[in-house]
Amino acid sequence: MNWDDSYANSAFIPGGDSFPARWTAAAAAFRAQANARLDQRYGQDPREVYDLFLPEGTPRGTVIFIHGGYWLAFDKSSWSHLAAGPLAHGWAVAMPSYTLAPQARIGEIVRQIGRAVTTIAAAHPGELRLSGHSAGGHLATRMSCVGAPFSGRIAKTLSISGLHDLRPLLRTSMRGELRLDEAEAMAESPALLEPRAGTVLTCWAGADERPEFIRQTELLANIWTGLGARTKQVIAPRRHHFDVIDDLADAGSSMVAELLTP
């Protein structure tokens, strides 16, 4: 089995290389008209900042969205437009950046996100919902594990195309850039850890994704159901790894409804 191909996305999506520029443009246009508080600090590292988007009136709660990019790429500024869906329903949306690999290992990034969630939860009272895409889906579910490095409350987690068992990545060329070893892969894989009591989790992926992402989506929902979490899985038709997140920007989408429904 070619594990690099199994986790490649752009090569298997028509026009895949064009998506980052499209995301950046859409995010910049959204920020230009949004009620936003940019670059709120949650730590001392230059990338330990988050953007906050506010609805009209008092927020019903806060959604935190964690970006993907295999822990190697992107920051919060490429995804601002995805706040539109929750904002339309009266929710604030926070989007943190984090230090990328290889400068930071995955375990360090997990601890950074823990600080981000702790800071955001303390600063913005009310219900908290956590979401993330790809590597961000991993980071979101990692926050729902017993012993996760944050203090606060998460009412629901939506992992979109998340990576929940990191061990297959040891067989890819990314292993070197991530500085990933077997011990860390096991320690930071939500599928090998227990969910916090009361965890409510939806694992979501596109039907046109690489089979590994669908397998990883089904894997965590299956395992955590047996460990007492309230789980659900959704395989969205006609969606691939790069457009599966588009529905977060649509206030009427089933994804936004799933994220905001108790």
C-alpha positions in Angstrom: 0.0 0.0 0.0 1.3 3.5 -0.9 0.6 5.4 2.3 1.7 8.7 0.8 -1.0 8.4 -1.8 -3.5 7.3 0.8 -3.1 10.7 2.6 -2.6 12.9 -0.5 -5.5 15.2 -1.3 -4.6 17.8 -3.9 -3.5 15.3 -6.5 -6.8 13.5 -6.4 -9.0 16.7 -6.6 -9.6 18.4 -9.9 -8.0 21.9 -9.6 -6.7 21.0 -6.1 -3.8 23.4 -6.3 -6.2 26.4 -6.7 -8.1 25.9 -3.5 -5.6 27.7 -1.1 -5.7 31.0 -3.0 -9.5 30.8 -3.2 -9.8 30.2 0.6 -7.4 33.2 1.3 -9.4 35.5 -1.0 -12.8 34.5 0.5 -11.4 34.8 4.1 -10.0 38.3 3.4 -13.3 39.5 1.9 -15.2 38.2 4.9 -12.9 39.9 7.4 -13.3 43.2 5.6 -17.0 43.4 6.5 -17.1 41.3 9.7 -17.4 42.5 13.3 -14.0 41.0 14.2 -11.4 41.3 16.9 -8.2 40.1 15.3 -5.0 38.7 16.8 -6.2 38.1 20.3 -3.4 36.6 22.2 -3.5 33.2 24.1 0.2 32.6 24.6 3.7 34.0 24.1 4.6 32.4 20.8 4.1 34.7 17.7 1.4 32.3 16.4 -0.4 31.9 19.6 -3.2 34.2 18.6 -6.9 33.9 17.6 -9.4 35.9 15.6 -12.9 36.4 17.1 -15.9 37.1 15.0 -19.0 38.5 16.7 -22.7 38.3 15.8 -25.2 41.1 16.4 -26.3 41.2 20.0 -25.1 39.0 22.8 -23.6 35.7 21.5 -25.5 32.5 22.2 -22.1 30.8 22.8 -18.8 30.4 21.0 -17.7 28.1 18.3 -14.0 27.4 18.0 -12.7 26.3 14.6 -9.2 24.8 14.3 -7.6 24.8 10.8 -5.9 21.8 9.1 -2.9 21.5 6.8 -1.3 18.4 8.3 0.1 20.5 11.2 2.5 21.8 8.6 0.6 24.6 6.8 -1.9 27.5 6.9 -3.0 29.7 9.8 -6.2 31.3 10.9 -6.3 33.9 8.2 -7.3 31.4 5.4 -10.6 30.4 7.0 -12.4 33.5 8.3 -15.3 33.0 5.9 -16.2 29.7 7.5 -17.5 31.7 10.5 -20.5 32.9 8.5 -22.8 30.0 9.2 -22.6 30.0 13.0 -22.6 33.8 13.1 -25.9 33.9 11.3 -27.4 31.9 14.2 -26.0 34.2 16.8 -22.8 32.4 17.8 -19.4 34.0 18.1 -16.6 32.2 16.3 -13.0 32.0 17.4 -10.2 30.8 15.1 -6.8 30.1 16.5 -3.4 29.8 14.8 -0.7 27.5 16.2 3.0 26.9 15.7 3.5 24.6 12.7 5.7 21.5 12.4 8.6 21.0 12.2 9.1 23.9 14.6 6.6 22.3 16.9 5.9 18.6 17.3 2.3 17.4 17.4 2.3 17.1 21.1 3.4 20.7 21.5 0.6 21.8 19.1 -1.9 19.9 21.2 -0.8 21.8 24.3 -1.0 25.1 22.4 -4.6 24.4 21.3 -5.3 23.5 24.9 -4.1 27.0 25.9 -6.2 28.5 23.2 -9.4 26.7 24.2 -8.8 27.5 27.9 -8.2 31.2 27.1 -11.3 31.5 24.8 -13.5 29.7 27.2 -12.5 32.0 30.1 -12.9 35.1 28.0 -16.2 34.3 26.4 -18.9 32.8 28.8 -21.6 30.5 27.5 -21.7 27.3 25.7 -18.7 26.2 23.8 -18.6 24.1 20.6 -15.4 22.8 19.0 -14.8 22.1 15.4 -11.8 21.4 13.2 -10.8 20.2 9.7 -8.3 17.5 8.9 -5.4 18.0 11.3 -7.7 20.5 13.0 -10.2 17.7 13.4 -7.5 15.7 15.2 -6.8 18.7 17.5 -10.5 19.2 18.2 -11.1 15.6 19.2 -7.9 15.5 21.2 -9.4 18.3 23.4 -12.3 15.9 24.1 -10.0 13.2 25.5 -9.4 12.3 29.2 -6.5 14.4 30.4 -6.6 16.9 27.5 -4.5 20.0 28.3 -7.2 22.6 28.9 -9.7 23.6 31.5 -13.2 24.5 30.5 -16.3 23.0 28.9 -17.1 21.7 25.5 -20.7 21.0 24.8 -20.1 19.3 21.4 -17.3 18.5 19.0 -17.5 18.3 15.2 -14.5 16.7 13.6 -14.5 17.3 9.8 -12.2 14.8 7.9 -10.2 14.4 11.1 -7.1 12.3 11.6 -7.8 10.3 14.8 -5.2 7.5 14.6 -1.7 9.0 13.8 0.1 5.6 13.5 -0.4 5.3 9.7 1.4 8.6 9.2 4.6 6.9 10.4 4.5 5.1 7.0 4.4 8.4 5.1 7.1 10.8 4.0 5.5 13.4 6.4 6.9 11.5 9.3 10.2 13.4 9.1 8.7 16.9 8.8 6.4 16.1 11.7 9.2 14.6 13.7 6.7 11.9 14.6 7.7 8.7 16.4 5.6 5.8 17.5 5.4 7.0 21.1 4.0 10.3 20.1 1.7 8.8 17.5 0.2 6.6 20.2 0.0 9.3 22.9 -1.7 11.9 20.6 -4.2 9.6 18.8 -7.8 10.2 20.0 -8.7 6.7 18.7 -6.3 5.3 21.3 -7.5 7.5 24.1 -10.7 7.7 26.2 -13.3 10.4 25.7 -14.2 12.7 28.6 -17.4 11.9 30.4 -20.4 13.5 28.6 -18.6 13.9 25.2 -20.9 14.5 22.3 -19.1 14.0 19.0 -19.9 14.1 15.3 -17.3 12.8 12.8 -18.0 14.1 9.3 -16.3 13.4 6.0 -17.0 13.8 2.3 -18.0 10.7 0.3 -15.4 11.6 -2.4 -12.5 11.9 0.0 -9.5 9.5 0.0 -10.6 6.2 1.6 -8.3 6.7 4.6 -10.2 9.9 5.7 -13.5 8.0 5.6 -11.9 5.1 7.5 -10.6 7.5 10.1 -13.9 9.2 10.4 -15.8 5.9 11.0 -13.0 4.6 13.3 -13.4 7.2 16.0 -17.2 7.3 16.0 -17.1 3.5 16.4 -14.5 3.3 19.1 -15.8 6.2 21.2 -19.4 4.9 21.1 -18.1 1.8 22.9 -16.4 4.1 25.5 -19.6 5.9 26.4 -19.5 9.0 24.2 -22.6 10.1 22.3 -21.3 9.8 18.7 -22.6 10.2 15.2 -20.9 9.9 11.8 -21.9 11.6 8.6 -20.5 10.9 5.1 -21.6 13.8 2.9 -22.3 13.0 -0.7 -20.4 14.8 -3.5 -17.9 16.3 -1.1 -14.1 15.9 -1.2 -11.5 16.9 1.3 -11.2 20.6 0.1 -14.9 21.5 -0.3 -16.4 19.5 2.6 -15.8 22.5 4.9 -17.7 24.9 2.6 -21.0 24.1 4.4 -19.7 25.9 7.6 -20.2 29.1 5.7 -23.8 28.3 4.9 -26.2 29.2 7.7 -28.8 26.8 6.2 -26.5 23.8 5.8 -26.9 20.5 7.6 -23.3 20.8 8.9 -24.1 24.1 10.7 -27.3 22.6 12.1 -25.3 19.5 13.3 -22.7 21.7 15.0 -25.2 24.0 16.8 -27.8 21.4 17.7 -27.5 20.1 21.3 
